[in-house]
Amino acid sequence: MTLDLTQRKRPSGVVFDMDGTLLDTEGPAQLAFARAIETLGFAFDSAAYARCLGTTFAETQVILRQVYGDDLDMEALGEAWSANFAAASEETPIALKPGIAELLGCLSELRVPMAVATSNQRDICEASLSGCGVRHYFSHLVCVADVRNAKPAPDPYLLAASRLGVQPTTCWALEDSDIGTRAAFQAGMRTFQIPDTRPPSESVLALGHEVLTSASELLALLEDVR
């Protein structure tokens, strides 16, 4: 989609999703899950894992129970997944998504405050952003334990705007998944979606937000509002 250059007002703040938007975490995440599920005595099912991408925590649980049965210990799986993710990240270093480094640098130069709104745990968020050398760009991190209602509810984005001290309607949001896009859009932010593993659904496209191929496309828009 072509960027709407008629909206020439600089954002008061920008809120980023983390996994799949800021960071290319798919490789380490899948490896961590495969090792975790095998540790619990189950075979890794790549098709089942693919079905979980872009879903809510509750939806992921339903999918995994359908595939692995009620004997699957979800708490143990979560703990092993998190531990293995940290180890997998050392083997396969997490990289920034294309255009993100330049976008963060431009926003910093313009003194636009930035935050992260993620459905991940705080320790993973801190470690991942620090490992990629971008933690210092973000004034606040809103993680899964910080809100009562996670994405697709708008709560994470509303809290991020509040912590930045700005109005959601004057913020930009950058997302990859449909769930996150719905959350940002419902928060009233100008929402940009850069799909990672799945294209946007028809129902999400109907929101009328802006769909990009990479974060680099936002640089042209920022140059226009300098």
C-alpha positions as CSV (number, residue, x, y, z in Angstrom):
1,M,0.0,0.0,0.0
2,T,1.2,3.5,-0.8
3,L,1.9,5.6,2.3
4,D,-0.6,8.4,2.9
5,L,1.6,11.5,2.5
6,T,-1.4,13.7,3.2
7,Q,-1.1,13.0,6.9
8,R,2.0,15.2,7.3
9,K,2.0,15.6,11.1
10,R,4.9,14.2,13.0
11,P,3.9,11.5,15.5
12,S,4.0,12.4,19.2
13,G,5.3,8.9,19.9
14,V,5.9,5.6,18.2
15,V,5.0,2.2,19.7
16,F,6.6,-1.0,18.3
17,D,5.6,-4.6,18.6
18,M,8.8,-6.6,19.2
19,D,8.7,-10.2,17.8
20,G,8.5,-10.2,14.1
21,T,8.4,-6.4,13.9
22,L,11.5,-5.1,15.5
23,L,13.3,-8.4,15.7
24,D,13.6,-11.4,13.4
25,T,12.8,-13.9,16.2
26,E,11.1,-16.7,14.2
27,G,14.2,-19.0,13.9
28,P,15.2,-19.0,17.5
29,A,11.5,-19.2,18.7
30,Q,10.7,-22.2,16.6
31,L,13.9,-24.0,17.6
32,A,13.2,-23.2,21.3
33,F,9.7,-24.7,20.9
34,A,10.9,-27.8,19.2
35,R,13.4,-28.5,21.9
36,A,10.8,-27.8,24.6
37,I,8.1,-30.0,23.3
38,E,10.6,-32.8,22.7
39,T,11.9,-32.5,26.3
40,L,8.3,-33.1,27.5
41,G,8.1,-36.3,25.4
42,F,6.3,-35.1,22.3
43,A,7.4,-34.9,18.7
44,F,7.7,-31.5,17.1
45,D,4.9,-30.8,14.7
46,S,5.8,-28.0,12.3
47,A,2.3,-27.7,11.0
48,A,0.9,-27.3,14.5
49,Y,3.5,-24.7,15.3
50,A,2.7,-22.8,12.1
51,R,-1.0,-22.7,13.2
52,C,0.0,-21.0,16.4
53,L,1.8,-18.1,14.7
54,G,-0.1,-14.8,15.2
55,T,-2.6,-16.3,17.6
56,T,-3.5,-15.2,21.1
57,F,-2.1,-17.1,24.1
58,A,-5.5,-18.8,24.7
59,E,-5.8,-19.7,21.0
60,T,-2.3,-21.2,21.1
61,Q,-3.2,-23.4,24.1
62,V,-6.3,-24.7,22.3
63,I,-4.3,-25.6,19.2
64,L,-1.5,-27.3,21.2
65,R,-4.1,-29.3,23.2
66,Q,-5.8,-30.4,20.0
67,V,-2.5,-31.7,18.7
68,Y,-0.8,-33.0,21.8
69,G,-3.7,-33.8,24.1
70,D,-4.6,-32.9,27.6
71,D,-1.5,-34.6,29.0
72,L,0.6,-31.6,27.8
73,D,1.8,-29.6,30.7
74,M,1.4,-26.0,29.4
75,E,3.2,-24.4,32.3
76,A,6.2,-26.7,31.9
77,L,6.2,-26.1,28.2
78,G,6.2,-22.4,28.7
79,E,9.1,-22.5,31.1
80,A,11.2,-24.8,28.8
81,W,10.3,-22.7,25.8
82,S,11.6,-19.5,27.5
83,A,14.8,-21.2,28.7
84,N,15.5,-22.7,25.3
85,F,14.8,-19.4,23.5
86,A,17.6,-17.8,25.5
87,A,19.9,-20.6,24.6
88,A,18.8,-20.7,20.9
89,S,19.3,-17.0,20.6
90,E,23.0,-17.5,21.5
91,E,23.3,-20.2,18.8
92,T,21.3,-18.2,16.2
93,P,21.8,-14.5,17.0
94,I,18.6,-12.4,16.7
95,A,18.7,-9.9,14.0
96,L,16.8,-6.6,13.5
97,K,14.1,-6.7,10.8
98,P,15.0,-4.8,7.6
99,G,15.0,-1.0,7.9
100,I,14.5,-1.0,11.7
101,A,18.0,0.3,12.5
102,E,17.6,3.3,10.2
103,L,14.0,3.9,11.4
104,L,15.0,4.0,15.1
105,G,17.9,6.2,14.3
106,C,15.7,8.7,12.4
107,L,13.1,8.8,15.2
108,S,15.8,9.3,17.8
109,E,17.2,12.2,15.7
110,L,13.8,13.7,15.5
111,R,13.4,13.2,19.3
112,V,10.2,11.2,18.9
113,P,9.8,9.1,22.1
114,M,9.5,5.3,21.5
115,A,8.0,2.4,23.4
116,V,7.5,-1.3,22.9
117,A,4.2,-3.1,23.4
118,T,4.8,-6.9,23.4
119,S,3.1,-10.1,24.4
120,N,6.4,-11.5,25.5
121,Q,7.9,-11.7,29.0
122,R,9.9,-8.8,30.3
123,D,13.1,-10.7,30.9
124,I,13.1,-12.0,27.3
125,C,12.2,-8.5,26.0
126,E,15.0,-6.8,27.9
127,A,17.6,-9.5,26.8
128,S,16.5,-9.5,23.2
129,L,16.5,-5.8,22.7
130,S,19.8,-5.4,24.6
131,G,21.4,-8.2,22.5
132,C,20.5,-6.4,19.3
133,G,21.8,-3.1,20.7
134,V,18.5,-1.2,20.5
135,R,17.2,-1.2,24.1
136,H,18.4,2.4,24.7
137,Y,15.9,3.7,22.1
138,F,12.9,2.8,24.1
139,S,11.7,4.9,27.1
140,H,9.2,2.2,28.2
141,L,8.5,-1.5,27.6
142,V,5.0,-2.7,28.1
143,C,5.1,-6.5,28.5
144,V,2.5,-9.2,28.9
145,A,2.4,-9.0,32.7
146,D,1.8,-5.2,32.7
147,V,-1.7,-5.4,31.3
148,R,-4.9,-7.2,32.3
149,N,-5.9,-7.8,28.7
150,A,-3.3,-8.7,26.2
151,K,-3.5,-8.2,22.4
152,P,-5.8,-8.1,20.5
153,A,-7.2,-5.8,23.2
154,P,-5.9,-2.3,22.9
155,D,-4.6,-2.2,26.5
156,P,-0.9,-2.6,25.7
157,Y,-0.9,0.2,23.3
158,L,-3.0,2.5,25.5
159,L,-0.6,1.9,28.4
160,A,2.4,2.5,26.2
161,A,1.0,5.9,25.1
162,S,0.1,6.8,28.7
163,R,3.7,6.0,29.8
164,L,5.1,8.1,27.0
165,G,2.8,10.9,28.1
166,V,1.1,11.3,24.8
167,Q,-2.3,10.8,23.3
168,P,-2.8,7.5,21.4
169,T,-4.5,9.3,18.5
170,T,-1.3,11.2,17.9
171,C,0.9,8.1,18.0
172,W,2.1,5.7,15.3
173,A,2.2,2.0,15.9
174,L,4.2,-0.6,14.0
175,E,3.0,-4.3,14.0
176,D,3.5,-7.5,12.0
177,S,0.5,-9.7,13.1
178,D,-3.2,-9.3,12.7
179,I,-3.7,-9.6,16.4
180,G,-1.3,-6.8,17.1
181,T,-2.6,-4.7,14.3
182,R,-6.1,-4.9,15.7
183,A,-4.8,-3.9,19.1
184,A,-3.0,-0.8,17.8
185,F,-5.9,0.2,15.6
186,Q,-8.4,-0.1,18.4
187,A,-6.2,2.1,20.5
188,G,-6.7,4.8,18.0
189,M,-3.1,4.9,16.7
190,R,-2.1,5.4,13.1
191,T,-1.2,1.8,12.4
192,F,1.4,0.4,10.0
193,Q,1.5,-3.4,9.5
194,I,4.6,-5.2,8.1
195,P,3.5,-8.8,7.7
196,D,6.1,-11.3,8.9
197,T,5.1,-15.0,8.5
198,R,1.5,-14.5,7.3
199,P,-0.2,-11.9,5.1
200,P,-3.0,-9.9,6.6
201,S,-6.5,-11.4,6.6
202,E,-9.3,-9.9,4.7
203,S,-11.0,-8.8,7.9
204,V,-7.8,-7.0,9.1
205,L,-7.3,-5.3,5.7
206,A,-10.8,-4.0,6.0
207,L,-9.6,-1.8,8.9
208,G,-8.0,0.5,6.3
209,H,-4.6,0.8,8.0
210,E,-1.3,1.0,6.0
211,V,0.4,-2.2,5.0
212,L,4.1,-2.0,4.2
213,T,6.8,-4.3,2.9
214,S,9.5,-3.1,5.4
215,A,10.2,-0.4,7.9
216,S,12.3,1.4,5.3
217,E,9.1,2.7,3.7
218,L,8.4,4.7,6.9
219,L,11.6,6.7,6.4
220,A,10.2,8.5,3.4
221,L,7.2,9.5,5.5
222,L,9.4,10.7,8.3
223,E,11.4,12.8,5.9
224,D,8.2,14.4,4.8
225,V,7.2,15.5,8.3
226,R,10.6,16.7,9.5
